Amino acid sequence: MTLLRWEALKDAVECEELSQRLVVTPLLDFDKQIGPASVDLRLGTEFRVLRRTDESGLDPGDQPQSSVERMTTTVNVEVGDKLWLHPGQFVLGATLEFLRVPPHLAAYVLGRSSWGRVGLLVATAIFVQPGFSGCLTLELVNHGESPIALYPGSRIAQLVVHELACPTDHDYGRDADKYVGPTGPQVSHLAKEATEIEHLREVGLRLVEPLD
Amino acid sequence: MDRLDREFNLLAASAERTARVQRDEVKRFLDATQRQPVASTKAATSVAKGDSQPRRGAILAKHLHGAYDALIAHVAQRVADYETLPDAKSKVGALTEMRQMVVGARNLHRSLSWLDAAGNPPLDLGTRYLVDQITATLVVGHAEITVVAATDRSYATVTNPLRPVFELSGATLPSDETIIVVFVPRREQRSGLLHPLIMHELGHAANKRHNLVARVLMTESGSKELSTVMGGARKNAEASAKAAVGTDELATVAEDVAARFLAWIEEAICDAIAAHILGPTYLYSFMAIVGTSDIDAAGDEHPTTRQRIRLLLTQLDGLGWHTVLGDAAPNIDEWFREAASEAPGHADPDVACCEAALARLYQEIVDVVADHLNDLVFRASDFDPIREEIGGLLALGIPPCQTVARAPIGRAAIILGSWLFAVEAQGGGLDALAVAADVPELSRLLPKALQDAAMLEAWEARS
C-alpha cells in the first residue's frame, strides 16, 4: 500500500468521478486541513455519552442491540459551544466530515498530537475500510488529569490514506450489519455478533466432548 | 364575611397560587441560564448550552416570568379593590372576573412546554440554524424563536404571545425583544422535507413585525381591490336580501368580507415568502400537507388551495422554475398546472369576489415580498448548475453540502434536491409527495447536509 502525499490527496478529493473520489465533506479549510500526508478531521456536534442504567454491564453474547443503545444518551453541542470531558471519562463523538473511501483506498484515523499531549485519546478503532461511507465514530477518552473542553468543529484527528495494490470488489458497504452511512457517532454493534458468540459457546462445548 | 367574600378569597388564592407555582418552574429555568451551564459528561442527562452563546429560551423564560409576575400583581390589585366594592352586584362581577383569571392562569401552563422545547429542541441542528437565520432576515435580527412539537395543532405561529398577560399590570415588553413560537405537528418533527412549511409560518411573524399586508394595501392596486371587495360585498348583500338592508348591516357585511380578504392577503404573502426563499420545495411541502384537503374549499383565513397553487405556480414561473418543475417531476407538474387552470366557480359571490381581487393583487404581493426579502431569493438559475451534482451525491448516500469545487451548496438547493430525489424514489407520481418524507436515507442526509452547509457558509463569511 502506498501512503498518499499532499498532491495525491488533493487529486483524490477533487476526483471528478464521484465513485472514485475520496469524499471528505464539508472541507472547511482545504489549505489547513490537507497536510503533507494526511487530512485533518474536525469534531462533529453530536456525542453519545454513557449513562447509568439498570443494565449490569455489556455482554455482546447476551444483550439485545436496543439495550446497548439505551446505555448511552445523545448530546448535541452547537457550534461555538463546548463539551467538557472529565478525567477518566469516555464519550463517543464523530468527525464533522462525512467520508466516503473509494474501493482503491483505505485509511487510518489518528489523534492529533496537540490533543494527545493534553491526555486526550481520540480513536482506538482506527482503520477505515475501502468502501466505508459516513462520519467516523471517535472513541474519546480523557487520560489526563484536567477536564478537557471539546469544541465541535475543532481539528481533532487526522486521516492517513493509503492506496491499495488494486481495488477490492468486496468493499465495506456490502455488509449490511456494519456501520453504513452514519452522520453521527454510533454505539457498538457488538450485540449483532451474538450469533457468533453462540457459535463459540457451541465450539467450547464440543471441545470437552469425547473424540469420535 | 359573607358567602361571596369567601368564594372570592378562594378564587383569588387559587389564581395567585396557580401563577406562583408556574413562575417557580420558570425561575428554575432562568437560574440555570444565569449559571451559564456547559454541556458536560458529568451531567449527561441534563445537558445545556455552553457559555459562549445565549441559551435558547432565555428571553421566552424572561417573558413568562414577567407574565406570571403581572398576573400575581393583578390578582393582588383586585383583592385590594374588592374591599372597596359597594354592593353585591359589583362583588358578583369581581367574582366572575377572578374565576376567569383562574382559568387563564391554568391555561397559561401550556406555555411551560415551550420552555421544554427550547431546552430540548425537536428539530435537528441543521434545520434549527436555517430557521434561526431566516427568522433573523425575515422578522428581526434579535428574535428568539422556539419550535414546539405540538400534539394538538398543525403548523402555526404566535409572536409575543405573552404580551396581553404581561401588560395586565401595566408593564410593557421591551421593544427590542421578540419571541416567536412556531408549532410543528409532533408526528412530523423529523420530516425534514416538510419543514419548509415553517417558512410560511415565519411569514406571519414577519407580517406582524413589518406590516406587510398594510404595505400591499398601500399600493394603488391594494386600496382599489379592497374597495372593490367591500363594494361587492354590499351589493351581494343587497341582491340576496328579501327586504331592504340597513346601512349598519351593510357596513358589517362589508367589514366581514374585508377581514376575510385581508386574511387571504396575509396567507398569500406567507406563501410567497416561502416560495421566494425555497422555490418549488415549498409547493411540494404545501401539497403534501395542505393539498389533502378539499382544494376548492375557501376558509375565512385561507384562500382555496387551488388558488394558492395557481398563485404559487405563477410566482415560481416568474423565478424561472417552469422548466425545472416540468423536467424534474413531470407528473406532478402536469397535475399542478391542470389543477391551476380549472376554475370551479364559487356559489358564494363574496368568495368569488375575494378570489378575483386576490388574483389581480398577486403581483403587488410578490413585489412587496421581494422588496422585503431583498437578496434572499432562490431562482432556477441557482439550482440548475448543481442539480446533477446534488442528485449524484444523494444517490451515493453522501450529504450534499459542498460541491467538488468546495463551494457550499445553498440550503434551498439542498432541500429541493432532496425533494426531487425522494419523489423519484417514491415513483414520481402525485402520491409521491405524500410519502416522500419517508425515504430513509434522507432522515440522515438532509439534516447533516443542512448543518454542514450552514457551517460552510458561516465559515466563509467569517473568512
Interface residues (C-beta under 8 A of the other chain):
Chain A: E14 C15 E16 L18 S19 R21 V23 T25 P26 L27 L28 D29 F30 T45 V49 L50 R51 T73 V75 N76 V77 E78 V79 G80 D81 K82 L83 W84 L85 H86 Q89 V91 L96 F98 R100 S133 C135 A149 G153 V180 G181 P182 T183 G184
Chain B: V38 A39 S40 T41 K42 A44 T45 V47 K49 G50 S52 Q53 L125 G392 L393 L396 G397 I398 P399 C401 Q402 V404 R406 P408 E441 R444 L445 P447 K448 Q451 D452 A453 M455 L456 A458 W459
